[in-house]
């Protein structure tokens, strides 16, 4: 999850010119990550498609969704670690994607050397 937070922080930095502006902009991804992942309250799933027995909904593009599902399975339903391998794999894949996207965009927008 740390990779997701760093990646989103880098994405926020790409669209901010000042610290105050970053503080305001960071509230939008925080809201998405808190309320659309099912962490605050359960959301109805609008299934887009099913692949290998797993349904996919729009919030599944947010990595914390899979962490919340895995934690619910473990703490509420008594699932074992091997029962949540799909969620952990998806969480790892999406975390890597967000982190890589954050690094790439930060490098493109903020790390340019002035060639004057």
Biopython code that builds the backbone (N, CA, C, O; Angstrom):
import numpy as np
from Bio.PDB.StructureBuilder import StructureBuilder

atoms = [
    (1, "UNK", "N", (0.819, -1.196, 0.000)),
    (1, "UNK", "CA", (0.000, 0.000, 0.000)),
    (1, "UNK", "C", (0.860, 1.256, 0.000)),
    (1, "UNK", "O", (0.417, 2.310, -0.456)),
    (2, "UNK", "N", (2.069, 1.154, 0.500)),
    (2, "UNK", "CA", (2.947, 2.313, 0.511)),
    (2, "UNK", "C", (3.278, 2.771, -0.905)),
    (2, "UNK", "O", (3.397, 3.969, -1.162)),
    (3, "UNK", "N", (3.425, 1.824, -1.817)),
    (3, "UNK", "CA", (3.709, 2.180, -3.207)),
    (3, "UNK", "C", (2.547, 2.959, -3.818)),
    (3, "UNK", "O", (2.765, 3.866, -4.621)),
    (4, "UNK", "N", (1.323, 2.615, -3.445)),
    (4, "UNK", "CA", (0.150, 3.340, -3.941)),
    (4, "UNK", "C", (0.169, 4.763, -3.418)),
    (4, "UNK", "O", (-0.060, 5.707, -4.174)),
    (5, "UNK", "N", (0.438, 4.924, -2.136)),
    (5, "UNK", "CA", (0.448, 6.253, -1.538)),
    (5, "UNK", "C", (1.542, 7.125, -2.143)),
    (5, "UNK", "O", (1.316, 8.303, -2.421)),
    (6, "UNK", "N", (2.712, 6.561, -2.346)),
    (6, "UNK", "CA", (3.797, 7.322, -2.961)),
    (6, "UNK", "C", (3.459, 7.663, -4.400)),
    (6, "UNK", "O", (3.679, 8.791, -4.841)),
    (7, "UNK", "N", (2.924, 6.695, -5.139)),
    (7, "UNK", "CA", (2.547, 6.937, -6.527)),
    (7, "UNK", "C", (1.502, 8.034, -6.651)),
    (7, "UNK", "O", (1.620, 8.908, -7.510)),
    (8, "UNK", "N", (0.487, 7.998, -5.808)),
    (8, "UNK", "CA", (-0.548, 9.036, -5.847)),
    (8, "UNK", "C", (0.024, 10.373, -5.391)),
    (8, "UNK", "O", (-0.350, 11.418, -5.923)),
    (9, "UNK", "N", (0.916, 10.353, -4.425)),
    (9, "UNK", "CA", (1.586, 11.592, -4.003)),
    (9, "UNK", "C", (2.387, 12.208, -5.139)),
    (9, "UNK", "O", (2.386, 13.426, -5.315)),
    (10, "UNK", "N", (3.067, 11.375, -5.904)),
    (10, "UNK", "CA", (3.811, 11.885, -7.063)),
    (10, "UNK", "C", (2.865, 12.439, -8.125)),
    (10, "UNK", "O", (3.158, 13.460, -8.746)),
    (11, "UNK", "N", (1.731, 11.769, -8.335)),
    (11, "UNK", "CA", (0.750, 12.271, -9.297)),
    (11, "UNK", "C", (0.190, 13.624, -8.853)),
    (11, "UNK", "O", (0.002, 14.520, -9.676)),
    (12, "UNK", "N", (-0.074, 13.771, -7.561)),
    (12, "UNK", "CA", (-0.558, 15.055, -7.037)),
    (12, "UNK", "C", (0.510, 16.126, -7.230)),
    (12, "UNK", "O", (0.195, 17.255, -7.606)),
    (13, "UNK", "N", (1.767, 15.783, -6.976)),
    (13, "UNK", "CA", (2.856, 16.750, -7.147)),
    (13, "UNK", "C", (2.979, 17.198, -8.599)),
    (13, "UNK", "O", (3.379, 18.331, -8.864)),
    (14, "UNK", "N", (2.644, 16.333, -9.530)),
    (14, "UNK", "CA", (2.726, 16.690, -10.949)),
    (14, "UNK", "C", (1.736, 17.790, -11.321)),
    (14, "UNK", "O", (1.990, 18.577, -12.233)),
    (15, "UNK", "N", (0.616, 17.841, -10.618)),
    (15, "UNK", "CA", (-0.421, 18.808, -10.955)),
    (15, "UNK", "C", (-0.445, 19.999, -10.000)),
    (15, "UNK", "O", (-1.368, 20.811, -10.056)),
    (16, "UNK", "N", (0.544, 20.113, -9.135)),
    (16, "UNK", "CA", (0.586, 21.182, -8.148)),
    (16, "UNK", "C", (1.774, 22.095, -8.394)),
    (16, "UNK", "O", (2.852, 21.650, -8.789)),
    (17, "UNK", "N", (1.556, 23.373, -8.153)),
    (17, "UNK", "CA", (2.643, 24.336, -8.278)),
    (17, "UNK", "C", (3.180, 24.751, -6.902)),
    (17, "UNK", "O", (4.333, 25.166, -6.782)),
    (18, "UNK", "N", (2.337, 24.635, -5.865)),
    (18, "UNK", "CA", (2.750, 25.002, -4.506)),
    (18, "UNK", "C", (2.321, 23.903, -3.532)),
    (18, "UNK", "O", (1.547, 23.012, -3.880)),
    (19, "UNK", "N", (2.836, 23.986, -2.321)),
    (19, "UNK", "CA", (2.465, 23.019, -1.282)),
    (19, "UNK", "C", (0.990, 23.170, -0.931)),
    (19, "UNK", "O", (0.296, 22.175, -0.721)),
    (20, "UNK", "N", (0.510, 24.404, -0.865)),
    (20, "UNK", "CA", (-0.902, 24.642, -0.544)),
    (20, "UNK", "C", (-1.818, 24.052, -1.614)),
    (20, "UNK", "O", (-2.857, 23.470, -1.304)),
    (21, "UNK", "N", (-1.427, 24.208, -2.853)),
    (21, "UNK", "CA", (-2.210, 23.653, -3.947)),
    (21, "UNK", "C", (-2.188, 22.116, -3.891)),
    (21, "UNK", "O", (-3.206, 21.478, -4.158)),
    (22, "UNK", "N", (-1.064, 21.533, -3.553)),
    (22, "UNK", "CA", (-0.965, 20.074, -3.421)),
    (22, "UNK", "C", (-1.861, 19.584, -2.290)),
    (22, "UNK", "O", (-2.481, 18.525, -2.394)),
    (23, "UNK", "N", (-1.927, 20.356, -1.212)),
    (23, "UNK", "CA", (-2.775, 19.992, -0.087)),
    (23, "UNK", "C", (-4.240, 19.933, -0.508)),
    (23, "UNK", "O", (-4.966, 19.025, -0.103)),
    (24, "UNK", "N", (-4.668, 20.879, -1.303)),
    (24, "UNK", "CA", (-6.057, 20.912, -1.766)),
    (24, "UNK", "C", (-6.312, 19.798, -2.780)),
    (24, "UNK", "O", (-7.324, 19.103, -2.695)),
    (25, "UNK", "N", (-5.413, 19.627, -3.726)),
    (25, "UNK", "CA", (-5.594, 18.613, -4.766)),
    (25, "UNK", "C", (-5.575, 17.210, -4.178)),
    (25, "UNK", "O", (-6.292, 16.336, -4.667)),
    (26, "UNK", "N", (-4.781, 16.970, -3.149)),
    (26, "UNK", "CA", (-4.652, 15.635, -2.560)),
    (26, "UNK", "C", (-5.946, 15.144, -1.918)),
    (26, "UNK", "O", (-6.102, 13.943, -1.696)),
    (27, "UNK", "N", (-6.872, 16.044, -1.617)),
    (27, "UNK", "CA", (-8.137, 15.635, -1.019)),
    (27, "UNK", "C", (-9.000, 14.827, -1.984)),
    (27, "UNK", "O", (-9.785, 13.986, -1.545)),
    (28, "UNK", "N", (-8.872, 15.062, -3.279)),
    (28, "UNK", "CA", (-9.687, 14.336, -4.247)),
    (28, "UNK", "C", (-9.303, 12.859, -4.321)),
    (28, "UNK", "O", (-10.185, 12.009, -4.204)),
    (29, "UNK", "N", (-8.019, 12.512, -4.510)),
    (29, "UNK", "CA", (-7.694, 11.082, -4.501)),
    (29, "UNK", "C", (-7.971, 10.431, -3.148)),
    (29, "UNK", "O", (-8.357, 9.264, -3.087)),
    (30, "UNK", "N", (-7.774, 11.183, -2.063)),
    (30, "UNK", "CA", (-8.061, 10.643, -0.741)),
    (30, "UNK", "C", (-9.536, 10.283, -0.627)),
    (30, "UNK", "O", (-9.884, 9.229, -0.093)),
    (31, "UNK", "N", (-10.394, 11.151, -1.124)),
    (31, "UNK", "CA", (-11.835, 10.869, -1.110)),
    (31, "UNK", "C", (-12.182, 9.632, -1.916)),
    (31, "UNK", "O", (-12.979, 8.802, -1.479)),
    (32, "UNK", "N", (-11.584, 9.506, -3.094)),
    (32, "UNK", "CA", (-11.826, 8.316, -3.913)),
    (32, "UNK", "C", (-11.349, 7.062, -3.196)),
    (32, "UNK", "O", (-12.045, 6.046, -3.177)),
    (33, "UNK", "N", (-10.165, 7.136, -2.608)),
    (33, "UNK", "CA", (-9.605, 5.959, -1.955)),
    (33, "UNK", "C", (-10.375, 5.581, -0.696)),
    (33, "UNK", "O", (-10.440, 4.404, -0.342)),
    (34, "UNK", "N", (-10.955, 6.558, -0.021)),
    (34, "UNK", "CA", (-11.695, 6.257, 1.208)),
    (34, "UNK", "C", (-13.109, 5.771, 0.925)),
    (34, "UNK", "O", (-13.548, 4.768, 1.488)),
    (35, "UNK", "N", (-13.819, 6.476, 0.059)),
    (35, "UNK", "CA", (-15.248, 6.211, -0.079)),
    (35, "UNK", "C", (-15.600, 5.245, -1.211)),
    (35, "UNK", "O", (-16.626, 4.569, -1.130)),
    (36, "UNK", "N", (-14.797, 5.162, -2.242)),
    (36, "UNK", "CA", (-15.146, 4.306, -3.365)),
    (36, "UNK", "C", (-14.529, 2.914, -3.288)),
    (36, "UNK", "O", (-14.762, 2.086, -4.170)),
    (37, "UNK", "N", (-13.751, 2.647, -2.249)),
    (37, "UNK", "CA", (-13.127, 1.334, -2.128)),
    (37, "UNK", "C", (-13.869, 0.423, -1.169)),
    (37, "UNK", "O", (-13.538, -0.759, -1.069)),
    (38, "UNK", "N", (-14.849, 0.932, -0.474)),
    (38, "UNK", "CA", (-15.575, 0.128, 0.492)),
    (38, "UNK", "C", (-14.950, 0.158, 1.874)),
    (38, "UNK", "O", (-15.366, -0.599, 2.752)),
    (39, "UNK", "N", (-13.961, 1.013, 2.087)),
    (39, "UNK", "CA", (-13.310, 1.092, 3.393)),
    (39, "UNK", "C", (-14.210, 1.773, 4.427)),
    (39, "UNK", "O", (-14.211, 1.379, 5.594)),
    (40, "UNK", "N", (-14.959, 2.767, 4.026)),
    (40, "UNK", "CA", (-15.820, 3.499, 4.959)),
    (40, "UNK", "C", (-17.161, 2.798, 5.150)),
    (40, "UNK", "O", (-17.650, 2.669, 6.273)),
    (41, "UNK", "N", (-17.742, 2.352, 4.057)),
    (41, "UNK", "CA", (-19.021, 1.652, 4.096)),
    (41, "UNK", "C", (-19.107, 0.768, 2.861)),
    (41, "UNK", "O", (-18.519, 1.090, 1.829)),
    (42, "UNK", "N", (-19.828, -0.336, 2.952)),
    (42, "UNK", "CA", (-19.901, -1.238, 1.801)),
    (42, "UNK", "C", (-20.648, -0.590, 0.634)),
    (42, "UNK", "O", (-21.646, 0.106, 0.826)),
    (43, "UNK", "N", (-20.156, -0.827, -0.547)),
    (43, "UNK", "CA", (-20.780, -0.294, -1.750)),
    (43, "UNK", "C", (-21.391, -1.429, -2.563)),
    (43, "UNK", "O", (-20.853, -2.537, -2.583)),
    (44, "UNK", "N", (-22.517, -1.161, -3.237)),
    (44, "UNK", "CA", (-23.038, -2.184, -4.143)),
    (44, "UNK", "C", (-22.089, -2.325, -5.337)),
    (44, "UNK", "O", (-21.552, -1.330, -5.825)),
    (45, "UNK", "N", (-21.886, -3.552, -5.802)),
    (45, "UNK", "CA", (-20.967, -3.795, -6.913)),
    (45, "UNK", "C", (-21.718, -3.763, -8.225)),
    (45, "UNK", "O", (-22.688, -4.496, -8.419)),
    (46, "UNK", "N", (-21.263, -2.910, -9.121)),
    (46, "UNK", "CA", (-21.773, -2.854, -10.477)),
    (46, "UNK", "C", (-20.795, -3.661, -11.340)),
    (46, "UNK", "O", (-19.801, -3.127, -11.831)),
    (47, "UNK", "N", (-21.086, -4.928, -11.514)),
    (47, "UNK", "CA", (-20.164, -5.826, -12.210)),
    (47, "UNK", "C", (-20.104, -5.482, -13.690)),
    (47, "UNK", "O", (-21.123, -5.464, -14.380)),
    (48, "UNK", "N", (-18.896, -5.208, -14.167)),
    (48, "UNK", "CA", (-18.684, -4.921, -15.580)),
    (48, "UNK", "C", (-18.477, -6.202, -16.378)),
    (48, "UNK", "O", (-19.040, -6.374, -17.459)),
    (49, "UNK", "N", (-17.653, -7.105, -15.822)),
    (49, "UNK", "CA", (-17.405, -8.394, -16.458)),
    (49, "UNK", "C", (-16.860, -9.356, -15.417)),
    (49, "UNK", "O", (-16.469, -8.958, -14.319)),
    (50, "UNK", "N", (-16.842, -10.628, -15.785)),
    (50, "UNK", "CA", (-16.308, -11.666, -14.912)),
    (50, "UNK", "C", (-15.163, -12.359, -15.634)),
    (50, "UNK", "O", (-15.277, -12.708, -16.809)),
    (51, "UNK", "N", (-14.062, -12.554, -14.921)),
    (51, "UNK", "CA", (-12.886, -13.192, -15.498)),
    (51, "UNK", "C", (-12.341, -14.192, -14.488)),
    (51, "UNK", "O", (-12.040, -13.827, -13.352)),
    (52, "UNK", "N", (-12.218, -15.418, -14.886)),
    (52, "UNK", "CA", (-11.697, -16.499, -14.053)),
    (52, "UNK", "C", (-12.433, -16.571, -12.709)),
    (52, "UNK", "O", (-11.816, -16.786, -11.665)),
    (53, "UNK", "N", (-13.727, -16.394, -12.748)),
    (53, "UNK", "CA", (-14.531, -16.513, -11.544)),
    (53, "UNK", "C", (-14.537, -15.297, -10.639)),
    (53, "UNK", "O", (-15.124, -15.339, -9.558)),
    (54, "UNK", "N", (-13.899, -14.218, -11.054)),
    (54, "UNK", "CA", (-13.863, -12.993, -10.254)),
    (54, "UNK", "C", (-14.567, -11.882, -11.019)),
    (54, "UNK", "O", (-14.259, -11.628, -12.183)),
    (55, "UNK", "N", (-15.509, -11.224, -10.360)),
    (55, "UNK", "CA", (-16.221, -10.121, -11.008)),
    (55, "UNK", "C", (-15.415, -8.835, -10.872)),
    (55, "UNK", "O", (-14.739, -8.616, -9.866)),
    (56, "UNK", "N", (-15.492, -7.996, -11.886)),
    (56, "UNK", "CA", (-14.771, -6.725, -11.884)),
    (56, "UNK", "C", (-15.765, -5.578, -11.966)),
    (56, "UNK", "O", (-16.676, -5.576, -12.794)),
    (57, "UNK", "N", (-15.567, -4.599, -11.084)),
    (57, "UNK", "CA", (-16.405, -3.407, -11.009)),
    (57, "UNK", "C", (-15.496, -2.183, -11.113)),
    (57, "UNK", "O", (-14.283, -2.313, -10.954)),
    (58, "UNK", "N", (-16.054, -0.990, -11.378)),
    (58, "UNK", "CA", (-15.215, 0.209, -11.496)),
    (58, "UNK", "C", (-14.284, 0.474, -10.301)),
    (58, "UNK", "O", (-13.141, 0.873, -10.523)),
    (59, "UNK", "N", (-14.714, 0.273, -9.046)),
    (59, "UNK", "CA", (-13.781, 0.514, -7.933)),
    (59, "UNK", "C", (-12.586, -0.440, -7.907)),
    (59, "UNK", "O", (-11.622, -0.199, -7.180)),
    (60, "UNK", "N", (-12.636, -1.504, -8.682)),
    (60, "UNK", "CA", (-11.520, -2.452, -8.706)),
    (60, "UNK", "C", (-10.268, -1.862, -9.343)),
    (60, "UNK", "O", (-9.199, -2.470, -9.280)),
    (61, "UNK", "N", (-10.386, -0.703, -9.946)),
    (61, "UNK", "CA", (-9.207, -0.021, -10.488)),
    (61, "UNK", "C", (-8.417, 0.691, -9.392)),
    (61, "UNK", "O", (-7.291, 1.131, -9.622)),
    (62, "UNK", "N", (-8.998, 0.804, -8.217)),
    (62, "UNK", "CA", (-8.328, 1.423, -7.079)),
    (62, "UNK", "C", (-7.732, 0.318, -6.211)),
    (62, "UNK", "O", (-8.464, -0.551, -5.738)),
    (63, "UNK", "N", (-6.422, 0.335, -5.993)),
    (63, "UNK", "CA", (-5.773, -0.749, -5.244)),
    (63, "UNK", "C", (-6.338, -1.016, -3.845)),
    (63, "UNK", "O", (-6.431, -2.182, -3.462)),
    (64, "UNK", "N", (-6.717, -0.002, -3.065)),
    (64, "UNK", "CA", (-7.228, -0.307, -1.724)),
    (64, "UNK", "C", (-8.496, -1.154, -1.723)),
    (64, "UNK", "O", (-8.801, -1.798, -0.719)),
    (65, "UNK", "N", (-9.235, -1.166, -2.820)),
    (65, "UNK", "CA", (-10.430, -2.003, -2.895)),
    (65, "UNK", "C", (-10.073, -3.452, -2.619)),
    (65, "UNK", "O", (-10.777, -4.137, -1.876)),
    (66, "UNK", "N", (-8.992, -3.919, -3.208)),
    (66, "UNK", "CA", (-8.601, -5.316, -3.047)),
    (66, "UNK", "C", (-8.058, -5.584, -1.644)),
    (66, "UNK", "O", (-8.209, -6.688, -1.122)),
    (67, "UNK", "N", (-7.430, -4.583, -1.033)),
    (67, "UNK", "CA", (-6.977, -4.735, 0.351)),
    (67, "UNK", "C", (-8.176, -4.836, 1.285)),
    (67, "UNK", "O", (-8.169, -5.644, 2.215)),
    (68, "UNK", "N", (-9.198, -4.030, 1.051)),
    (68, "UNK", "CA", (-10.407, -4.063, 1.880)),
    (68, "UNK", "C", (-11.114, -5.403, 1.725)),
    (68, "UNK", "O", (-11.559, -5.986, 2.714)),
    (69, "UNK", "N", (-11.221, -5.896, 0.497)),
    (69, "UNK", "CA", (-11.870, -7.191, 0.257)),
    (69, "UNK", "C", (-11.094, -8.303, 0.968)),
    (69, "UNK", "O", (-11.691, -9.167, 1.611)),
    (70, "UNK", "N", (-9.760, -8.279, 0.849)),
    (70, "UNK", "CA", (-8.937, -9.307, 1.496)),
    (70, "UNK", "C", (-9.087, -9.246, 3.012)),
    (70, "UNK", "O", (-9.230, -10.283, 3.660)),
    (71, "UNK", "N", (-9.056, -8.048, 3.583)),
    (71, "UNK", "CA", (-9.200, -7.921, 5.036)),
    (71, "UNK", "C", (-10.585, -8.364, 5.500)),
    (71, "UNK", "O", (-10.713, -8.995, 6.549)),
    (72, "UNK", "N", (-11.623, -8.039, 4.727)),
    (72, "UNK", "CA", (-12.973, -8.496, 5.078)),
    (72, "UNK", "C", (-13.062, -10.019, 5.035)),
    (72, "UNK", "O", (-13.681, -10.636, 5.902)),
    (73, "UNK", "N", (-12.444, -10.616, 4.027)),
    (73, "UNK", "CA", (-12.470, -12.078, 3.932)),
    (73, "UNK", "C", (-11.751, -12.713, 5.119)),
    (73, "UNK", "O", (-12.217, -13.710, 5.670)),
    (74, "UNK", "N", (-10.624, -12.139, 5.508)),
    (74, "UNK", "CA", (-9.836, -12.721, 6.597)),
    (74, "UNK", "C", (-10.499, -12.494, 7.950)),
    (74, "UNK", "O", (-10.686, -13.441, 8.713)),
    (75, "UNK", "N", (-10.858, -11.241, 8.259)),
    (75, "UNK", "CA", (-11.356, -10.930, 9.596)),
    (75, "UNK", "C", (-12.827, -11.270, 9.798)),
    (75, "UNK", "O", (-13.228, -11.642, 10.900)),
    (76, "UNK", "N", (-13.631, -11.148, 8.753)),
    (76, "UNK", "CA", (-15.058, -11.392, 8.908)),
    (76, "UNK", "C", (-15.434, -12.829, 8.563)),
    (76, "UNK", "O", (-16.208, -13.466, 9.278)),
    (77, "UNK", "N", (-14.886, -13.328, 7.473)),
    (77, "UNK", "CA", (-15.274, -14.649, 7.000)),
    (77, "UNK", "C", (-14.310, -15.752, 7.426)),
    (77, "UNK", "O", (-14.583, -16.927, 7.181)),
    (78, "UNK", "N", (-13.192, -15.402, 8.057)),
    (78, "UNK", "CA", (-12.246, -16.396, 8.529)),
    (78, "UNK", "C", (-11.426, -17.053, 7.433)),
    (78, "UNK", "O", (-10.975, -18.189, 7.586)),
    (79, "UNK", "N", (-11.232, -16.351, 6.337)),
    (79, "UNK", "CA", (-10.455, -16.901, 5.224)),
    (79, "UNK", "C", (-8.983, -17.003, 5.616)),
    (79, "UNK", "O", (-8.502, -16.283, 6.491)),
    (80, "UNK", "N", (-8.288, -17.909, 4.953)),
    (80, "UNK", "CA", (-6.856, -18.063, 5.167)),
    (80, "UNK", "C", (-6.103, -17.249, 4.117)),
    (80, "UNK", "O", (-6.703, -16.713, 3.185)),
    (81, "UNK", "N", (-4.805, -17.166, 4.277)),
    (81, "UNK", "CA", (-3.980, -16.373, 3.361)),
    (81, "UNK", "C", (-4.096, -16.876, 1.923)),
    (81, "UNK", "O", (-4.153, -16.076, 0.989)),
    (82, "UNK", "N", (-4.130, -18.189, 1.741)),
    (82, "UNK", "CA", (-4.230, -18.713, 0.374)),
    (82, "UNK", "C", (-5.594, -18.434, -0.252)),
    (82, "UNK", "O", (-5.740, -18.555, -1.469)),
    (83, "UNK", "N", (-6.600, -18.063, 0.549)),
    (83, "UNK", "CA", (-7.915, -17.728, 0.023)),
    (83, "UNK", "C", (-7.977, -16.304, -0.538)),
    (83, "UNK", "O", (-8.936, -15.946, -1.222)),
    (84, "UNK", "N", (-6.970, -15.507, -0.253)),
    (84, "UNK", "CA", (-6.978, -14.120, -0.721)),
    (84, "UNK", "C", (-5.802, -13.839, -1.675)),
    (84, "UNK", "O", (-5.384, -12.691, -1.826)),
    (85, "UNK", "N", (-5.285, -14.874, -2.302)),
    (85, "UNK", "CA", (-4.148, -14.669, -3.210)),
    (85, "UNK", "C", (-4.521, -13.821, -4.411)),
    (85, "UNK", "O", (-3.701, -13.036, -4.888)),
    (86, "UNK", "N", (-5.747, -13.962, -4.912)),
    (86, "UNK", "CA", (-6.171, -13.128, -6.044)),
    (86, "UNK", "C", (-6.164, -11.657, -5.649)),
    (86, "UNK", "O", (-5.653, -10.821, -6.394)),
    (87, "UNK", "N", (-6.716, -11.334, -4.502)),
    (87, "UNK", "CA", (-6.766, -9.941, -4.049)),
    (87, "UNK", "C", (-5.367, -9.387, -3.812)),
    (87, "UNK", "O", (-5.077, -8.247, -4.174)),
    (88, "UNK", "N", (-4.503, -10.193, -3.204)),
    (88, "UNK", "CA", (-3.133, -9.734, -2.953)),
    (88, "UNK", "C", (-2.361, -9.557, -4.261)),
    (88, "UNK", "O", (-1.581, -8.614, -4.396)),
    (89, "UNK", "N", (-2.569, -10.443, -5.209)),
    (89, "UNK", "CA", (-1.918, -10.315, -6.516)),
    (89, "UNK", "C", (-2.389, -9.082, -7.264)),
    (89, "UNK", "O", (-1.588, -8.352, -7.849)),
    (90, "UNK", "N", (-3.706, -8.853, -7.241)),
    (90, "UNK", "CA", (-4.257, -7.668, -7.903)),
    (90, "UNK", "C", (-3.787, -6.396, -7.220)),
    (90, "UNK", "O", (-3.474, -5.409, -7.885)),
    (91, "UNK", "N", (-3.736, -6.417, -5.897)),
    (91, "UNK", "CA", (-3.235, -5.271, -5.134)),
    (91, "UNK", "C", (-1.788, -4.976, -5.498)),
    (91, "UNK", "O", (-1.418, -3.815, -5.675)),
    (92, "UNK", "N", (-0.977, -6.001, -5.611)),
    (92, "UNK", "CA", (0.429, -5.826, -5.978)),
    (92, "UNK", "C", (0.565, -5.277, -7.396)),
    (92, "UNK", "O", (1.364, -4.373, -7.641)),
    (93, "UNK", "N", (-0.208, -5.818, -8.318)),
    (93, "UNK", "CA", (-0.162, -5.360, -9.711)),
    (93, "UNK", "C", (-0.585, -3.894, -9.833)),
    (93, "UNK", "O", (0.101, -3.101, -10.478)),
    (94, "UNK", "N", (-1.704, -3.539, -9.221)),
    (94, "UNK", "CA", (-2.181, -2.152, -9.291)),
    (94, "UNK", "C", (-1.254, -1.190, -8.560)),
    (94, "UNK", "O", (-1.057, -0.062, -9.011)),
    (95, "UNK", "N", (-0.684, -1.619, -7.441)),
    (95, "UNK", "CA", (0.265, -0.773, -6.707)),
    (95, "UNK", "C", (1.482, -0.474, -7.565)),
    (95, "UNK", "O", (1.956, 0.660, -7.614)),
    (96, "UNK", "N", (1.979, -1.493, -8.236)),
    (96, "UNK", "CA", (3.125, -1.308, -9.128)),
    (96, "UNK", "C", (2.769, -0.372, -10.273)),
    (96, "UNK", "O", (3.576, 0.471, -10.664)),
    (97, "UNK", "N", (1.569, -0.518, -10.808)),
    (97, "UNK", "CA", (1.115, 0.347, -11.902)),
    (97, "UNK", "C", (1.013, 1.805, -11.459)),
    (97, "UNK", "O", (1.500, 2.697, -12.155)),
    (98, "UNK", "N", (0.388, 2.056, -10.313)),
    (98, "UNK", "CA", (0.253, 3.427, -9.808)),
    (98, "UNK", "C", (1.617, 4.036, -9.493)),
    (98, "UNK", "O", (1.871, 5.198, -9.808)),
    (99, "UNK", "N", (2.495, 3.243, -8.868)),
    (99, "UNK", "CA", (3.828, 3.728, -8.526)),
    (99, "UNK", "C", (4.622, 4.058, -9.793)),
    (99, "UNK", "O", (5.271, 5.102, -9.864)),
    (100, "UNK", "N", (4.572, 3.184, -10.779)),
    (100, "UNK", "CA", (5.290, 3.414, -12.040)),
    (100, "UNK", "C", (4.738, 4.626, -12.787)),
    (100, "UNK", "O", (5.494, 5.429, -13.333)),
    (101, "UNK", "N", (3.417, 4.746, -12.805)),
    (101, "UNK", "CA", (2.801, 5.899, -13.453)),
    (101, "UNK", "C", (3.191, 7.193, -12.747)),
    (101, "UNK", "O", (3.471, 8.195, -13.405)),
    (102, "UNK", "N", (3.212, 7.182, -11.426)),
    (102, "UNK", "CA", (3.612, 8.366, -10.665)),
    (102, "UNK", "C", (5.053, 8.760, -10.942)),
    (102, "UNK", "O", (5.348, 9.940, -11.131)),
    (103, "UNK", "N", (5.945, 7.790, -10.969)),
    (103, "UNK", "CA", (7.359, 8.080, -11.264)),
    (103, "UNK", "C", (7.512, 8.613, -12.677)),
    (103, "UNK", "O", (8.215, 9.599, -12.898)),
    (104, "UNK", "N", (6.858, 7.965, -13.637)),
    (104, "UNK", "CA", (6.983, 8.366, -15.039)),
    (104, "UNK", "C", (6.463, 9.793, -15.244)),
    (104, "UNK", "O", (7.134, 10.622, -15.858)),
    (105, "UNK", "N", (5.259, 10.072, -14.723)),
    (105, "UNK", "CA", (4.684, 11.406, -14.921)),
    (105, "UNK", "C", (5.467, 12.472, -14.164)),
    (105, "UNK", "O", (5.640, 13.582, -14.668)),
    (106, "UNK", "N", (5.945, 12.151, -12.953)),
    (106, "UNK", "CA", (6.750, 13.103, -12.193)),
    (106, "UNK", "C", (8.035, 13.434, -12.946)),
    (106, "UNK", "O", (8.448, 14.591, -13.017)),
    (107, "UNK", "N", (8.650, 12.413, -13.501)),
    (107, "UNK", "CA", (9.882, 12.623, -14.259)),
    (107, "UNK", "C", (9.626, 13.488, -15.494)),
    (107, "UNK", "O", (10.440, 14.347, -15.832)),
    (108, "UNK", "N", (8.503, 13.262, -16.161)),
    (108, "UNK", "CA", (8.171, 14.039, -17.371)),
    (108, "UNK", "C", (7.813, 15.488, -17.059)),
    (108, "UNK", "O", (8.149, 16.389, -17.827)),
    (109, "UNK", "N", (7.128, 15.717, -15.931)),
    (109, "UNK", "CA", (6.642, 17.069, -15.658)),
    (109, "UNK", "C", (7.528, 17.883, -14.727)),
    (109, "UNK", "O", (7.590, 19.105, -14.861)),
    (110, "UNK", "N", (8.212, 17.242, -13.788)),
    (110, "UNK", "CA", (8.949, 17.987, -12.775)),
    (110, "UNK", "C", (10.469, 17.906, -12.877)),
    (110, "UNK", "O", (11.168, 18.783, -12.368)),
    (111, "UNK", "N", (10.977, 16.894, -13.512)),
    (111, "UNK", "CA", (12.425, 16.672, -13.518)),
    (111, "UNK", "C", (13.089, 17.110, -14.825)),
    (111, "UNK", "O", (14.182, 16.655, -15.162)),
    (112, "UNK", "N", (12.427, 17.981, -15.538)),
    (112, "UNK", "CA", (13.016, 18.485, -16.774)),
    (112, "UNK", "C", (14.107, 19.502, -16.478)),
    (112, "UNK", "O", (13.908, 20.407, -15.668)),
    (113, "UNK", "N", (15.214, 19.368, -17.104)),
    (113, "UNK", "CA", (16.293, 20.356, -16.964)),
    (113, "UNK", "C", (16.033, 21.479, -17.973)),
    (113, "UNK", "O", (15.755, 21.230, -19.146)),
    (114, "UNK", "N", (16.130, 22.690, -17.496)),
    (114, "UNK", "CA", (15.980, 23.827, -18.419)),
    (114, "UNK", "C", (17.168, 23.865, -19.352)),
    (114, "UNK", "O", (18.317, 23.815, -18.913)),
    (115, "UNK", "N", (16.893, 23.953, -20.634)),
    (115, "UNK", "CA", (17.968, 23.960, -21.625)),
    (115, "UNK", "C", (18.095, 25.377, -22.200)),
    (115, "UNK", "O", (17.889, 25.605, -23.392)),
    (116, "UNK", "N", (18.432, 26.291, -21.341)),
    (116, "UNK", "CA", (18.570, 27.685, -21.784)),
    (116, "UNK", "C", (20.019, 28.057, -21.875)),
    (116, "UNK", "O", (20.344, 29.189, -22.231)),
]
sb = StructureBuilder()
sb.init_structure("model")
sb.init_model(0)
sb.init_chain("A")
sb.init_seg("    ")
for serial, (resi, resn, name, xyz) in enumerate(atoms, 1):
    if name == "N":
        sb.init_residue(resn, " ", resi, " ")
    sb.init_atom(name, np.array(xyz, "f"), 0.0, 1.0, " ", f" {name:<3s}", serial, name[0])
structure = sb.get_structure()
